[in-house]
Amino acid sequence: MNKKRIALLIVAYNAASTITKVLDRIPADTKEMVEEIFVFDNHSPDNTNLVVEEWKRENGFEKLSIFRNHANLGYGGNQKRGYDYAIKRGYDIVVMLHGDGQYAPEALPEIISPLLEDRVEAVFGSRMLVKGAARKGGMPLYKFIGNKILTFFENVMTGGHLSEWHSGYRAYSVKALSQIPLKEDTDDYHFDSEIIIQFLDHGFRIVEVPVPTYYGDEICYVNGMKYAALIFKTVCQYRLHKLGIKKYAKFEKNVSAAF
């Protein structure tokens, strides 16, 4: 098999109490497989970056790189910086993991596998594929219902067939990322939906794999009503773009992701 260069992006904000557990839980085989793990600390006030630096020293893990943004770039802005780094480093696959422990690092082999086999351009970890698993894992009822409603709306408006649009557990072909205008995407939390729309519109192949749901003591920084309104706005923009009524740069094709 042609060896692919794999990188793991960990996005983090105020994750000092959780991120070392996330790093510890990454399977040994995955740590061996990846070329680099890079943490992008989104200007956390709790010294997340220093905690990661200490973990690196204690574990002697030289594949780990730590970056602290000069300012809070937003959830989407932090991802964009991470993906830009992966593109410029010439990686083939980049996997996103959250530093708060909400997504199980133990599922990384299942997330990476379809991309290693060249079957898809994106893999999403879904908490909704196994019936009842999300609620059993502690997903609050209001979030479960909101997730279902928004996902249904987004599928209908875009022609998608995903079980969940709102999981932050994702892996991408870096070549595919380089073909969409990431720099035009939002810096806010609905970045995740914008990138799905772009992948669907480009005809990129997406597969979902089931992942466990975990809700612990992590702080949610998302305003649910604002988030839903921005999702609605983004999907409507996409429809207007496709109908030729109004054009949006983020939905144009043949535009580089270069920043």
C-alpha positions in Angstrom: 0.0 0.0 0.0 1.2 3.5 -0.8 2.2 5.0 2.5 0.1 8.1 3.4 1.3 10.9 5.6 -1.2 11.3 8.4 -1.5 14.2 10.8 -3.7 14.6 13.8 -5.0 18.1 14.6 -6.2 18.7 18.2 -8.2 21.9 18.6 -8.2 23.2 22.1 -9.7 26.0 24.2 -9.5 26.0 28.0 -8.6 22.3 27.9 -5.8 22.2 30.5 -7.8 19.8 32.7 -8.6 17.4 29.9 -6.1 17.5 27.1 -3.5 15.2 28.6 -6.1 12.5 29.1 -7.0 12.9 25.4 -3.3 12.5 24.5 -2.9 9.5 26.8 -5.9 7.8 25.2 -4.7 7.9 21.6 -4.0 4.3 20.7 -0.3 3.3 20.6 -0.7 2.1 17.0 -2.1 5.4 15.9 0.7 7.3 17.6 3.1 5.2 15.7 1.2 5.7 12.4 0.8 9.4 12.4 3.7 11.6 11.3 2.7 14.5 13.6 0.2 15.5 16.2 -0.3 19.3 16.4 -2.3 21.1 19.0 -3.7 24.5 18.2 -4.5 26.2 21.4 -7.0 29.0 20.7 -5.5 31.6 23.0 -6.8 29.8 26.1 -6.4 31.7 29.4 -5.9 28.5 31.4 -2.4 27.7 30.1 -3.5 24.8 27.9 -0.4 25.1 25.8 1.9 24.9 28.8 0.2 21.7 30.0 0.7 20.2 26.6 4.4 21.2 26.6 4.8 19.5 30.0 3.1 16.3 28.7 5.5 16.3 25.7 8.5 16.6 28.0 7.3 13.9 30.4 6.5 11.5 27.6 9.3 12.3 25.2 6.9 12.4 22.3 8.8 14.3 19.7 6.0 14.1 17.1 3.9 16.6 19.1 3.8 20.2 18.1 2.1 23.0 20.1 0.9 26.3 18.7 -0.9 29.0 20.7 -2.9 31.5 18.6 -2.0 35.1 19.2 -5.7 35.8 19.7 -8.9 33.7 19.9 -9.6 33.0 16.2 -13.0 31.3 16.8 -13.8 27.7 16.5 -13.8 27.8 12.7 -10.8 30.1 12.5 -8.8 27.7 14.7 -9.6 24.8 12.4 -8.7 26.8 9.3 -5.3 27.6 10.8 -4.8 23.8 11.5 -5.9 22.8 8.0 -3.7 25.4 6.4 -0.8 24.0 8.4 -1.6 20.5 7.2 -1.9 21.6 3.5 1.5 23.5 3.7 3.2 20.5 5.3 2.0 18.3 2.5 0.1 15.7 4.5 -2.3 13.3 2.8 -4.8 12.9 5.7 -5.6 15.2 8.6 -7.8 14.1 11.5 -9.5 16.5 13.9 -9.9 15.7 17.5 -11.2 17.9 20.3 -9.0 18.6 23.4 -12.0 18.5 25.8 -12.4 14.7 25.6 -15.9 14.8 24.1 -14.8 12.5 21.3 -13.1 9.2 22.0 -9.5 8.9 20.8 -9.9 5.1 20.9 -12.1 5.4 17.7 -9.2 6.9 15.6 -8.4 3.7 13.8 -12.0 3.4 12.5 -12.0 7.1 11.5 -8.7 6.9 9.6 -9.3 3.5 7.8 -11.6 4.6 4.9 -9.1 7.3 3.9 -6.2 5.0 4.0 -8.1 2.8 1.6 -8.8 5.7 -0.8 -12.6 5.0 -0.5 -13.6 8.6 0.5 -12.4 12.2 0.9 -13.9 12.6 4.3 -14.9 10.5 7.3 -17.3 11.8 10.0 -17.7 10.2 13.4 -21.5 10.0 14.0 -23.2 9.7 17.4 -26.5 9.1 15.7 -25.8 6.0 13.6 -26.5 3.6 16.5 -30.1 4.1 17.7 -30.3 5.4 21.2 -26.5 5.7 21.7 -26.4 9.4 21.8 -28.9 9.7 24.7 -27.4 6.8 26.6 -24.0 8.6 26.3 -25.5 11.7 28.0 -26.4 13.9 25.1 -29.0 16.3 26.6 -32.5 15.9 25.1 -32.6 19.5 23.8 -29.3 19.0 22.0 -30.5 15.6 20.6 -33.7 17.1 19.2 -31.9 20.2 17.9 -29.3 18.0 16.2 -32.0 15.9 14.6 -34.0 18.9 13.3 -31.0 20.7 11.9 -29.6 17.6 10.3 -32.9 16.9 8.6 -33.1 20.4 7.3 -29.5 20.4 6.0 -30.0 17.1 4.3 -33.2 18.2 2.5 -31.7 21.5 1.4 -28.4 20.1 0.2 -29.2 16.6 -1.0 -27.1 15.1 1.7 -27.8 11.8 3.5 -25.9 12.2 6.7 -27.1 10.9 10.1 -25.4 13.8 11.8 -24.1 17.2 10.6 -22.9 18.3 14.0 -20.2 16.0 15.1 -16.7 17.5 15.6 -15.0 14.2 15.0 -13.7 14.3 11.4 -10.9 13.2 9.1 -10.2 14.7 5.7 -8.2 14.2 2.6 -5.8 17.1 2.6 -5.9 17.2 -1.2 -9.7 17.7 -1.0 -9.3 20.4 1.6 -6.9 22.2 -0.7 -9.6 22.4 -3.4 -12.3 24.3 -1.4 -12.2 28.0 -0.4 -11.6 27.4 3.3 -10.4 31.0 3.7 -13.9 32.2 2.8 -15.6 30.1 5.5 -16.8 31.4 8.8 -14.7 31.6 12.0 -17.7 30.7 14.0 -19.1 27.3 15.1 -21.1 26.7 11.9 -17.8 26.2 10.1 -18.4 22.5 10.4 -21.6 22.7 8.3 -20.1 25.0 5.7 -17.3 22.5 5.0 -19.9 19.7 4.6 -21.8 21.7 2.1 -18.6 22.4 0.2 -17.6 18.7 0.2 -21.1 17.7 -1.0 -21.1 20.3 -3.7 -17.7 19.2 -5.0 -18.9 15.6 -5.2 -16.5 14.4 -2.6 -17.2 11.1 -1.0 -18.2 11.1 2.6 -18.6 8.1 5.0 -19.8 8.1 8.6 -18.6 5.7 11.2 -20.3 5.3 14.6 -18.5 6.8 17.6 -19.5 6.8 21.3 -21.2 9.8 22.8 -19.7 11.4 25.9 -20.8 14.4 27.8 -18.8 15.3 30.9 -17.9 18.5 32.7 -16.7 20.3 29.6 -18.1 23.8 29.1 -20.2 24.4 26.0 -19.4 27.8 24.4 -22.1 27.5 21.8 -25.2 29.7 21.9 -27.8 27.2 20.6 -30.3 29.6 19.1 -27.6 31.7 17.4 -26.0 28.5 16.1 -29.3 27.3 14.6 -30.0 30.7 13.0 -26.5 30.7 11.4 -27.0 27.2 10.1 -30.3 28.2 8.5 -28.7 31.3 7.0 -25.8 29.4 5.6 -28.0 26.7 4.0 -30.2 29.4 2.5 -27.1 31.1 1.1 -26.1 27.9 -0.6 -29.5 27.5 -2.2 -29.4 31.1 -3.5 -26.0 30.5 -4.8 -27.0 27.3 -6.7 -30.1 29.0 -8.1 -27.9 31.8 -9.4 -29.7 34.5 -7.4 -26.8 35.6 -5.4 -23.2 34.4 -5.4 -21.1 33.5 -2.4 -17.3 33.1 -2.6 -17.4 30.2 -0.1 -19.5 28.1 -2.5 -17.5 28.9 -5.7 -15.6 26.0 -7.3 -12.0 26.0 -8.6 -10.9 28.3 -5.8 -7.8 27.4 -3.8 -7.8 27.0 0.0 -4.6 29.0 0.2 -4.6 31.6 2.9 
